[in-house]
Amino acid sequence: MEKFNSKIILSAAISIDGKIATVTGESKLSSKQDLIRLHKLRSQVDAILVGRNTVNIDDPLLTVRYSKGKNPIRIILDSGGTISERSKILQTSHKIKTIIVVSKKISNKNLQKLKNFPIEIITIGEKKINVNLLMNILRKKKIKTVLLEGGGTINWEFIKNNLVDEYFITLTPFILGGKNSISLVQGEGFGKISKSTKLQLVRTKRLGNEIVLNYVKL
């Protein structure tokens, strides 16, 4: 039997000081050129994955609009099932395949809310979603490539579990500051540099005032 392995690609635009959003949550850092690059990448993957914070703050569509190609499956990690019924994700779920991943702590009310939409619901973990188990499930569904566009918390969950295979980081010409503004990776962080993921820079590309850095895991 053929074995399917999922590849996870993390993509993000960051300020020079490593932030992905301002203290007020504004996160539109990319130029039009970079959005075209990102949407081309979206069209080449099987699924795109974000957390509920990204949905709550940005209310994204997570579709391919600045390039030609298919829309990927949208996977939202939302342990409590708190996504708004008015979110673009749920409102367009009849057009684009959508998976909401929840934990067993989800309330009956929120579970029923989700069941009112034509989505797939995956339940993993007691109070928190186990991303390793999630990847096993996605592999069984033959979802081979996942584009991780999550916020800092979701990025940390995948990085600390050594699940990210490739990175596309766009360095944008902004300095945002703010101790409470969201960084590319949040969470508790590694205590020692030696614990960090080992990466190799394989490609750089200049897009006007931006630089796209492409790293792969060693």
N, C-alpha and C positions, 0 to 999 in steps of 0.2 A: 504494500500500500504506500502511495506517495505521501511523504511527510511535508506538511506546510509549516514554514517558520515565518512569523510576522516580523517585519522590520518597522522600527519606530523612528520617525524623522521629526526632530524638534525644529520649529521655525518661529522666529520672533524678530521684531524690530526693537532695538534698544537705543537709549540715549548714550552719549559718551560716558556718562557716569553709571551706566548699567541699569537704568530704570526702563520699565515697559509702560509706565503710566505716571501721570502727575499725581500730586496729593489729592486732587479732586476726582481722579479716575479717568481723565482724558488720555486716550491711548493712540490717537491717530498720528503716529510718528512717520509712517512710510510715505514716500513720494508716489506719484502715479506709476513711475517706472518700476518701483519695487512692488507695487500692488499687482502689476502685470506679471512680474516674475513669480510672485506668491500664488496667484490664481492659476498660472500654468502648472505650478507644482501641485496645487490642489487637484487639477484635472488628471494627474498621473498617479494618484494614490487611490486606495480602496475606501479609506475612511479618514475622517478628520475628527479629532477628539479635543474637547475643552471641558472645563469645570463649570459649576453653576455660577461661580462668581463672575466669570467672563460673560455668561449669558445675562446675569442680572445687571451688570454695569454697562455692557456694550450693546446688548440685544442684537447679536449678529445673525445673519442669514446662513453663513458658512457654506456659501455656494460659489460656483465658478461664474464670474461676471466680466472680468477684465481680460479673459482669454477664452478661446474655444475649448470645448471638451466637456466631459460628463461631470455631473455633480457627485462627489463622494458621499458615502454613508455618513451621517452625522451621529457622533457618539457624545452624549453629555453625561458627565459624572455628577450625580446629584443625590447624595446618600439619603437625604430627607424628602426628596421629591418636591422641593419647594419652587420649582420653575413656574413662572407665571403662565396662566392660560392665555394671556395676551401676548406672550413672547412670539417673536417671528419664527422661532424654531417650531413651536407647537402649531402655530397658525398655518405653517406651510408643510406640516408633516404628511398631509395627504398627497403632496407632490414629490417629496424627497424622503427617501428611506431614513428613518430616525430611530436611534436606540437610546433610551434613557437608562442609565445604570444607577440602581439604588441599593441601599442596605436594608437589613431587616428592621431597622428602627423607623422606617417610613410609616406614617400614620395611615389609617384606613381612609381618611378623607383625602389625603394627597394621592394615595394609590388609586382611588376611584377617579380622581381628577385626571390622572394620566391615562386611565383605561378608557376615558371618553375620546381619546385621540387615536388615530391609526398608527401607533408606534409599537416598537418592541420594547418590553421592560425586562431588564436583567437584574436579578437580585443577588448580591454578593456581600458577604460579611455581616457581622452583627450590628455594629454601629458605624463602621468605616469600610469603605470599598477597598478590597484587596486587589491591587493592580496586577499582581502576578497571576492571580486566579483569573482576572479579566482577560489577560493576554492569552491564557490557555483556552478560554472560551472563544475568543476571536480567531485563534488558530484553527479551532474545530469548525468555525464558520467559513474557513478559507479566506479570511480577510488578511491579505499578505502585507500590505503597506498601510501604516497609520501615520497621519500627519498630526503631530502634537502641537496645538496652538494654545495651550492652556495658560493660565496665569501662573504666578510664582509658586503657589502652593502645589498645584498639580504637577508643574515641572519638577519640583523637588521630589515628589513621590516617585516619579519615574526614574529620575537620576539616581536617587539613593538606592533604588533597587537594581541599578545597572541595566536598565531596559532600553535606554536611548542609543540607537546605532549611528545616527548621523545628525548633524546640526547645520542649519542655515541661519546665521545671525547677521542681521543688517544693522550696521553701525550708522546711526543718523546724526546729523549735525546739531544736536541739542544737548544742553546740560540742564537737568530738571531739579536736582537736589531734593531735599525733603526726607527726613528719617522715616516718615510713614508712607512715602510713595512706594509703589510696588516695584521690586527688583525682578530681574529675569528669573531668579530662583530664590524662593523664600525658605520656609521651614527652619528646622534647627541647625542645618548646615553640618559640614564635616568639621571635626575637631582638628584634623591635621591635613596638610596639603597632600601627603602621601596617600590619604584615603580617597582623594578626588578621582573622578573618572579621567583616565589617560586618553588624550585626544591627539590626532594628527591633522594639521592643516593641509588640505588637499587642493584647495582652490580659493582664489580671491577674485572679486569682480567689482570694478568701480561703476557705480550708477550715478553719474553727476556728482552730487555732494555726499553720496552714501557709498559705503563699502560693504559688500556681502562676503562674509567669511563662511567657508564650508569646511567643517571638521568631520572626521569619522572616528569612531571608537577604536582604539588599538586592541 
